[in-house]
């Protein structure tokens, strides 16, 4: 099944987290599932392990203000 644009299709993202992710300007603004996946991929460096990668994404979500459901979001995007 193709990945849809609606952020609320991602486990752990409801209306509140979708609003939080859409806040900000430029590259800090995430309004689609594709943009969220892109943010995850941007954190992957050459020497970054999978666990470190997921931790970095978890901390990025925390810095954005995503608290509830954060673990579910990381797991869904990493899979």
C-alpha positions in Angstrom: 0.0 0.0 0.0 1.4 3.4 -0.9 2.4 5.8 1.8 -0.2 8.6 2.1 0.5 12.2 2.8 -1.6 12.5 6.0 0.6 12.6 9.1 -2.2 11.1 11.2 -1.7 7.8 9.3 1.5 7.4 11.3 1.0 5.5 14.6 1.4 8.0 17.5 0.4 11.1 15.5 -3.0 12.4 16.1 -4.4 16.0 15.6 -2.3 17.5 18.4 1.0 16.0 17.2 0.2 16.9 13.6 -0.2 20.5 14.7 3.0 20.5 16.6 5.0 19.1 13.7 3.5 21.7 11.3 4.7 24.5 13.5 7.9 26.3 12.5 9.3 27.6 9.3 11.2 26.3 6.3 12.8 22.9 6.9 11.6 22.8 10.5 7.9 22.5 9.3 6.6 19.0 8.7 3.2 18.7 7.2 3.3 15.3 5.4 4.3 11.8 6.0 6.9 12.1 3.3 8.5 15.1 5.0 8.6 13.2 8.3 10.4 10.3 6.6 12.7 12.8 5.0 13.5 14.2 8.5 14.3 10.7 9.7 16.6 10.0 6.8 18.4 13.4 7.1 19.6 12.3 10.6 21.4 9.2 9.3 25.1 9.8 9.0 27.7 7.5 7.6 28.8 6.2 11.0 25.5 6.3 12.8 24.2 3.0 14.0 20.5 2.1 13.7 20.0 2.5 17.4 21.7 5.9 17.4 19.6 6.9 14.4 16.4 6.1 16.2 17.6 7.9 19.3 18.4 11.0 17.2 14.9 11.0 15.7 13.4 10.5 19.2 15.3 13.6 20.4 14.3 15.6 17.3 10.7 14.8 18.0 11.1 15.8 21.7 12.7 19.1 20.7 9.7 19.8 18.4 7.4 19.2 21.4 6.0 15.8 20.4 5.7 13.9 23.7 2.7 11.6 23.6 3.2 8.8 21.1 6.8 9.6 20.4 8.0 6.0 20.7 5.3 4.8 18.3 6.3 7.5 15.8 9.9 6.4 15.9 9.1 2.7 15.6 6.6 3.3 12.7 9.0 5.5 10.7 12.1 3.3 11.4 10.2 0.2 10.2 
